[in-house]
Amino acid sequence: MNAERNHFFNDVYEVVRQIPRGRVTSYGAIAAYLGTKGSARMVGYAMNASHLDESIPAHRVVNRNGVLTGKHHFEHPNKMEELLTEEGIRIKGDRIVDFPSVFWDPEKNLYL
C-alpha cells in the first residue's frame, strides 16, 4: 500500500508543478484529473507531505471554495497567503477573492 501511496503522491506533485504562477487549483480538481474523483482528501495528504520539496508549489492548491485550508502546514500560517499575494492573487479572510478568475483546471489544461 505504501508504494501505491507514493505513486499517487508523485502523480499529484507532477500536476501541482504544472500550475502556472498566479493561478490556483483545488484538491478535488487534481483528484478528478488523476481519475480518482473521490480522493481529494488524499491529495490534501500529499500536499501536507510536500512541504520539504520547494519544487512543489503547494501554496497554489486550495479547497473547492478558494479557502486556504492548507495554510497551517507551512512554516508559519501566513506563508501561504504571502506566496499567493506575491503572485498577484488577492486574499481576504483566508479566501481567494474572485476565485473563478484564477482557478486553473488540470482537466482542461493538461493531458494524461
Secondary structure, DSSP 8 states (H G I E B T S, - for coil): -HHHHHHHHHHHHHHHTTS-TT-BEEHHHHHHHTT-TT-HHHHHHHHHHTTT-TTS-GGGEE-TTSB-TTGGGSSSTTHHHHHHHHTT--EETTEETTHHHHB--HHHH---
